[in-house]
Amino acid sequence: MSKECITIIAQGKVQGVGFRVAIQNIANSLGITGNVQNLNDGSVKITVQGNDKKIQKLLKLIKNNPTPFCKVTKLLINSNEKSHHYSDFKIKI
């Protein structure tokens, strides 16, 4: 089974609301590897690697606002040509 690697930029109210921890928990439950980090512009960058079905499920869960306090208004999704070798899913500081 091939692994996809994509980068997602989540925009909206996604910082200071438990969003990164929620994404880490979802990714771990789906067996997706990668990382998540806050960006200076108030958005959150999520890099994920896994099979397409699991990534599509993650995207659906992100769009449905994974915490009660966040409000995702837009997702920018880019495929990465080069896959990475992540061993787990981390929150980057």
C-alpha positions in Angstrom: 0.0 0.0 0.0 1.5 3.3 -1.0 1.8 6.2 1.3 0.7 9.7 0.4 2.4 12.8 1.9 0.6 16.1 2.0 0.8 19.4 3.7 -2.3 21.1 5.0 -2.6 24.7 6.1 -5.6 25.2 8.4 -6.9 28.7 8.6 -9.4 30.2 11.0 -9.5 30.1 14.8 -7.0 27.3 15.1 -4.4 28.6 17.6 -4.9 28.6 21.4 -7.9 26.2 21.2 -6.3 22.8 21.6 -6.3 22.3 17.8 -2.7 20.8 17.5 -3.4 18.3 20.3 -6.6 17.3 18.7 -4.9 16.8 15.3 -2.2 14.7 17.0 -4.8 12.5 18.7 -6.7 12.0 15.5 -3.5 11.2 13.5 -2.4 8.7 16.2 -5.8 7.0 16.2 -5.7 6.7 12.4 -2.0 5.5 12.3 -0.9 8.6 10.3 2.6 10.0 10.9 3.9 13.6 10.5 3.7 16.8 12.5 1.7 19.9 13.3 2.9 23.4 14.1 1.6 26.9 14.6 2.6 29.5 12.0 3.2 33.2 12.6 0.2 34.2 10.6 -2.2 32.5 12.9 -2.7 29.4 10.8 -1.5 25.8 11.5 0.6 23.7 9.2 0.0 19.9 9.3 2.2 17.5 7.4 0.9 14.0 7.2 1.9 10.7 5.7 -0.3 7.7 5.4 -2.6 5.9 3.1 -5.1 8.0 1.1 -8.2 6.7 2.9 -6.9 7.6 6.3 -5.7 11.0 5.1 -9.2 11.6 3.6 -10.8 10.7 7.0 -8.4 13.1 8.8 -9.3 15.9 6.4 -13.0 15.3 7.0 -12.5 15.4 10.8 -10.4 18.6 10.5 -13.2 20.3 8.4 -15.7 19.3 11.1 -13.7 21.3 13.8 -12.0 18.8 16.0 -12.4 20.9 19.2 -15.4 22.8 20.5 -13.4 26.1 20.5 -11.8 26.0 17.0 -13.3 27.2 13.8 -11.6 26.0 10.6 -12.6 28.4 7.8 -10.2 27.1 5.1 -7.9 24.3 4.3 -5.1 24.6 1.8 -3.8 21.2 0.7 -0.6 20.5 -1.2 0.8 17.1 -2.2 4.4 16.6 -1.3 6.5 15.1 -4.1 9.0 13.7 -1.7 7.7 11.5 1.1 9.3 11.7 4.5 10.1 9.0 6.9 8.2 10.0 10.0 8.0 7.4 12.8 5.2 9.0 14.7 3.1 12.2 14.8 4.6 15.2 16.7 3.6 18.7 17.7 6.4 21.0 16.6 7.1 24.0 18.8 
